[in-house]
Amino acid sequence: MAKSFFNLVINGRQVKARPGDTLLDAALSARIVLPHDCCSGQCETCRVRLVSGAVDDQGTAERDTVLGCLATVEGDAEITFDPVPVVRNNQAVLEAIRQIGPDLLEMKVRPARTVTWLPGQYVRLTFKGYPPRDYSPTFPMDLKREEGVMTFHVRRYPGGAVSGALGSGIRPGHKVTIRGPFGNAFLRRQSERLVLVSTGTGFAPIWTMAVASVLGQPKRALSVIAGARDASQLYMKEAVDWLTARGVPVAMTASDGDGRIVRRERPSELLSFVSPQDVVYAAGAPSQVEVIRRLALSRGALFHADPFYAAEEKRSFAEMVMKPLRRIMPQSTEAGETRVS
C-alpha cells in the first residue's frame, strides 16, 4: 500500500509531506519560510541542498541541490537551505537618477527603514503608478556610499514601461515600494576560488560580491569577468580600476573590443581555467548564464546563477512548464540581457 505521507526534514525540523508535493509547498504548509520568489524555476531563490532521501528533481538538480519550487517529494528526505534576510515591504523615495553609459542609468533610492540584503541578492521596486521590476542593489563605482541610500544600475529599454519613464514620468521625489530581498546567488563564506561573471548590468550584483570578498575575505582568490554587447556599455571601468589596484584579475570583453584592454570573446569563452576548486557566480543575460552554468558544472565547480529574465517571462505558465526542458535544449549565446524595466 502506497504511503500517504513521508517524513521531510527541513533545516533539522521534521514535517509531514504528501507524495508529489513540491518541497516549497511542504515547507510552507508547515510554516517554514523557505526563501522563494518566482515559483517557476527561474530566480533560483528556492534552491536547497538535498542531504538525503528521495525527491524528483524535475530537471533542476545541480550537484547536491534542487529547486524547491519544482522538485517534488517521492519518499523520506532531508533538505537544508542557507538563512537569508526576511522578505519585507519598505516605503522609499527616488532620490536621484544619472546616466552612466549609453542607455544605462544609475538610480538612488532612499528607503524609510534600512533594507537588509546580502551581496548578490535582488529586490523588487514598484514606482507608484507603474508595474514592479526587479533590480540588484549595488555599490557606487567609487564606493562613496551615502548613508541610508540604495544604488541600482538600470538599462533603459525603448518603450520600457518603467525604464522608459525614468527621468520623465518617474523623477526624483517619486514614491517607491521596496520588497525583498530575494535570490540564492549571494556571496557565501567559502575557501574555494571565487569566479564572478557578468553581462550588461549583471555587473551590479557581481560588483557587490567582489567588494565584499576583497574586504571581508581578503585571503580568498578572486577572478572577475565583465561582458557587454559593445565596449561603450562597459560602464564599470572605475570599479575595475579599484579591483585591479588590489590585485584582482579582471577581464572586460565586448564584441567590438580592441583585443587588448577589452577582449572580444564571450564571457563564457574566458572560463577555460575553471576547476572543481572554484565557485562560479554568473549574472545577466539568461543565455550566457545558462552557457556558463553548463560549463561550470561540467568542470565540477559550484555554481550560482542570477539570470535577468524579463518581468513578463518570470511568472508565465509556459516558463513553468518549459524550464526543466531548457536544460537540454540548445541556447543562444548572445551576450546581452533581457530583464525588462
Legacy VTK file of the C-alpha trace (Angstrom):
# vtk DataFile Version 3.0
C-alpha trace
ASCII
DATASET POLYDATA
POINTS 341 float
0.000 0.000 0.000
1.387 3.380 -1.032
2.280 5.719 1.803
0.107 8.812 2.079
2.778 10.847 3.877
6.564 10.957 4.042
8.896 12.480 6.608
10.668 15.565 5.283
13.367 17.161 7.442
13.949 20.849 6.658
16.893 22.525 8.406
16.584 19.982 11.212
12.808 20.198 11.622
10.682 17.174 10.682
7.400 17.741 8.826
4.872 15.561 7.008
4.726 15.829 3.217
2.407 14.193 0.696
3.826 12.343 -2.331
4.004 14.810 -5.197
4.158 17.921 -3.004
6.837 20.354 -4.036
9.464 20.920 -1.379
8.370 24.545 -1.227
4.702 23.661 -0.655
5.662 21.145 2.011
7.755 23.763 3.806
5.122 26.487 3.636
2.394 24.086 4.796
4.497 23.504 7.913
5.001 27.281 8.282
8.677 27.069 7.426
9.666 30.103 5.389
11.751 28.571 2.623
13.011 31.559 0.583
11.237 31.814 -2.794
10.053 34.296 -5.392
9.097 33.396 -8.984
7.925 29.793 -8.297
8.711 28.920 -11.933
12.321 27.770 -11.631
13.984 30.934 -12.918
15.047 33.082 -9.985
16.865 30.265 -8.109
15.822 31.790 -4.774
14.455 28.436 -3.534
17.487 26.277 -4.354
18.031 23.837 -1.470
20.597 21.175 -0.649
19.395 17.564 -0.703
21.131 15.913 2.244
19.493 12.507 1.823
16.371 10.740 0.658
14.152 10.629 -2.402
12.878 13.576 -4.409
12.031 14.037 -8.075
14.294 16.938 -9.042
12.158 17.775 -12.137
15.325 18.513 -14.100
16.631 21.103 -11.618
19.427 19.077 -9.975
22.861 20.670 -9.766
25.342 18.621 -7.767
23.552 18.036 -4.445
20.974 20.836 -4.876
17.466 21.123 -6.369
14.883 23.878 -6.784
12.276 23.698 -4.034
9.507 25.211 -6.167
9.685 22.372 -8.743
11.291 19.340 -7.069
8.684 17.011 -5.536
8.572 14.593 -2.618
8.983 10.886 -3.502
9.952 9.470 -0.113
11.531 10.373 3.213
14.143 13.079 2.674
16.211 15.781 4.314
16.956 19.204 2.853
18.728 22.326 4.069
18.899 25.925 2.908
21.018 28.947 3.831
19.436 31.513 6.159
18.753 34.829 4.435
17.227 38.162 5.485
13.439 38.115 5.837
11.441 39.437 2.875
9.792 42.727 3.854
7.991 45.679 2.289
9.567 49.088 2.742
8.464 52.511 1.589
11.050 54.686 -0.129
11.563 57.683 -2.368
13.590 58.026 -5.568
16.413 60.410 -4.731
18.483 60.713 -7.923
18.965 59.433 -11.477
22.073 59.888 -13.596
23.370 58.458 -16.848
26.408 56.183 -16.573
26.560 54.947 -20.172
24.555 54.658 -23.380
21.050 53.608 -22.262
22.454 52.933 -18.779
21.315 54.728 -15.643
22.347 54.815 -12.006
19.383 55.173 -9.688
19.498 56.097 -5.985
16.587 55.247 -3.712
16.224 56.238 -0.053
14.135 53.751 1.989
12.284 54.839 5.110
13.966 51.979 7.010
17.195 50.108 6.415
16.811 47.270 3.890
18.938 44.265 4.820
20.281 42.256 1.868
23.226 40.015 1.078
25.707 40.850 -1.709
24.256 39.271 -4.862
20.567 39.383 -3.877
17.889 41.470 -5.612
14.787 43.425 -4.583
11.504 44.341 -6.267
10.858 48.048 -6.809
7.360 49.368 -7.515
7.246 53.021 -8.501
3.833 54.464 -7.715
1.611 54.082 -10.772
3.977 51.647 -12.544
4.422 47.848 -12.633
7.017 46.203 -10.336
10.514 45.475 -11.579
13.452 43.540 -10.115
16.801 45.243 -9.579
20.002 44.271 -7.791
21.256 46.668 -5.112
24.863 47.591 -5.734
27.626 49.932 -4.615
28.588 53.218 -6.300
31.507 52.705 -8.664
33.678 54.971 -6.481
32.445 53.231 -3.309
31.388 56.568 -1.795
28.238 55.246 -0.204
25.606 57.626 1.111
24.153 56.564 4.433
20.646 55.148 4.030
20.683 55.198 0.203
20.396 52.176 -2.116
22.070 52.262 -5.540
20.825 50.431 -8.658
22.008 50.082 -12.275
19.251 50.167 -14.883
19.261 49.559 -18.608
16.848 51.871 -20.409
14.749 49.962 -22.942
12.921 51.755 -25.800
9.291 51.806 -24.787
10.063 50.207 -21.405
7.107 50.635 -19.055
9.421 51.639 -16.201
12.889 52.341 -17.586
11.407 54.426 -20.392
9.712 56.622 -17.785
12.836 57.249 -15.708
13.608 60.956 -15.882
10.168 61.834 -17.272
7.163 60.234 -15.549
9.453 58.913 -12.821
11.581 61.663 -11.336
13.400 62.343 -8.065
10.784 62.517 -5.341
8.706 59.669 -6.810
7.370 57.218 -4.202
8.677 53.648 -4.342
7.838 50.396 -2.564
10.752 48.032 -1.994
10.035 44.329 -1.457
12.755 41.827 -0.752
15.416 40.666 -0.675
15.245 37.653 -2.993
17.767 35.412 -4.718
20.049 32.497 -3.918
23.123 33.817 -5.772
24.585 35.637 -2.772
28.147 35.610 -1.509
28.943 32.827 0.931
31.974 32.392 3.144
33.890 29.603 1.415
37.536 28.729 0.834
37.342 27.936 -2.893
38.409 30.473 -5.513
35.591 32.869 -6.406
34.869 33.424 -10.113
32.399 36.249 -10.829
30.978 36.690 -14.342
28.565 39.365 -15.594
26.963 40.651 -18.773
25.447 44.129 -19.014
24.001 45.453 -15.748
24.524 41.983 -14.307
27.668 43.699 -13.076
25.576 45.286 -10.294
25.388 42.159 -8.079
28.826 40.981 -9.215
30.384 44.272 -8.038
28.848 43.916 -4.553
30.181 40.373 -4.216
33.622 41.391 -5.455
33.871 44.241 -2.957
32.542 42.098 -0.100
35.046 39.383 -0.963
38.037 41.740 -1.170
37.173 43.455 2.111
35.650 40.547 4.040
37.523 37.518 2.675
40.909 39.040 1.759
42.743 35.698 1.575
40.261 34.220 -0.891
41.332 34.008 -4.538
39.065 36.043 -6.799
38.661 36.497 -10.561
36.162 38.776 -12.348
34.870 38.832 -15.942
32.624 41.690 -17.130
30.984 41.479 -20.550
28.753 43.703 -22.679
27.356 43.729 -26.204
29.719 46.539 -27.176
32.548 48.368 -25.457
30.530 51.566 -24.931
28.366 49.638 -22.441
31.295 48.689 -20.216
30.362 51.306 -17.646
32.298 49.691 -14.801
35.840 50.918 -15.558
36.178 52.801 -12.251
35.218 49.631 -10.392
37.671 47.612 -12.491
40.461 50.044 -11.551
39.620 49.576 -7.860
39.779 45.791 -8.188
42.974 45.644 -10.244
44.682 48.017 -7.806
44.066 45.338 -5.188
45.465 42.516 -7.287
42.192 41.090 -8.577
42.436 39.847 -12.199
39.612 41.408 -14.224
38.766 40.793 -17.884
36.402 43.102 -19.760
35.005 41.799 -23.011
32.722 43.028 -25.815
32.044 42.087 -29.424
33.909 45.202 -30.645
36.760 45.047 -28.130
40.253 46.138 -29.118
41.633 42.708 -28.218
43.945 44.134 -25.563
42.236 46.232 -22.862
38.825 44.926 -23.905
38.684 41.313 -25.092
36.434 40.143 -27.948
35.352 36.741 -26.630
32.060 35.998 -24.961
32.406 35.807 -21.156
31.849 32.050 -21.217
34.812 31.654 -23.584
37.173 33.090 -20.951
36.481 30.361 -18.391
38.828 27.604 -19.563
40.619 27.830 -16.194
37.555 26.811 -14.117
38.089 23.682 -11.985
36.363 21.719 -9.186
38.149 24.040 -6.733
36.102 27.051 -7.906
32.785 28.664 -7.018
31.287 30.409 -10.059
28.617 33.122 -9.974
27.037 34.433 -13.182
24.598 37.357 -13.540
22.975 38.987 -16.567
21.780 37.599 -19.881
19.963 34.267 -19.360
21.572 32.757 -22.466
25.081 33.455 -21.199
24.209 32.427 -17.636
22.960 29.087 -18.965
26.131 28.523 -21.029
28.281 29.378 -18.004
26.154 27.088 -15.834
26.780 24.116 -18.111
30.490 24.859 -18.344
30.958 25.300 -14.583
29.022 22.152 -13.698
30.804 20.100 -16.360
34.079 21.045 -14.682
32.819 20.128 -11.220
32.651 23.694 -9.915
29.964 25.013 -7.601
27.619 27.384 -9.461
25.155 30.135 -8.555
23.000 31.981 -11.098
21.236 35.337 -11.298
19.683 35.380 -14.790
17.998 38.690 -15.639
14.743 37.358 -17.049
12.133 39.713 -18.465
9.448 40.601 -15.941
6.730 39.289 -18.262
8.515 35.957 -18.605
9.142 35.472 -14.922
5.691 34.276 -13.949
4.328 32.841 -17.171
2.839 29.348 -17.070
4.803 28.454 -20.211
8.051 29.082 -18.360
6.950 26.833 -15.507
6.403 24.024 -18.000
9.456 24.657 -20.177
12.108 25.404 -17.563
13.172 21.763 -16.959
13.333 21.154 -20.711
15.621 24.127 -21.262
18.429 22.274 -19.542
18.650 20.004 -22.582
17.617 22.452 -25.324
20.111 24.482 -27.395
20.639 28.051 -26.172
21.565 31.277 -27.897
24.853 32.702 -26.651
24.436 36.380 -27.459
25.944 38.444 -24.646
23.057 40.702 -23.721
20.363 40.811 -21.071
16.597 40.592 -21.069
15.450 41.958 -17.707
12.672 44.351 -18.746
12.432 47.613 -16.870
LINES 1 342
341 0 1 2 3 4 5 6 7 8 9 10 11 12 13 14 15 16 17 18 19 20 21 22 23 24 25 26 27 28 29 30 31 32 33 34 35 36 37 38 39 40 41 42 43 44 45 46 47 48 49 50 51 52 53 54 55 56 57 58 59 60 61 62 63 64 65 66 67 68 69 70 71 72 73 74 75 76 77 78 79 80 81 82 83 84 85 86 87 88 89 90 91 92 93 94 95 96 97 98 99 100 101 102 103 104 105 106 107 108 109 110 111 112 113 114 115 116 117 118 119 120 121 122 123 124 125 126 127 128 129 130 131 132 133 134 135 136 137 138 139 140 141 142 143 144 145 146 147 148 149 150 151 152 153 154 155 156 157 158 159 160 161 162 163 164 165 166 167 168 169 170 171 172 173 174 175 176 177 178 179 180 181 182 183 184 185 186 187 188 189 190 191 192 193 194 195 196 197 198 199 200 201 202 203 204 205 206 207 208 209 210 211 212 213 214 215 216 217 218 219 220 221 222 223 224 225 226 227 228 229 230 231 232 233 234 235 236 237 238 239 240 241 242 243 244 245 246 247 248 249 250 251 252 253 254 255 256 257 258 259 260 261 262 263 264 265 266 267 268 269 270 271 272 273 274 275 276 277 278 279 280 281 282 283 284 285 286 287 288 289 290 291 292 293 294 295 296 297 298 299 300 301 302 303 304 305 306 307 308 309 310 311 312 313 314 315 316 317 318 319 320 321 322 323 324 325 326 327 328 329 330 331 332 333 334 335 336 337 338 339 340
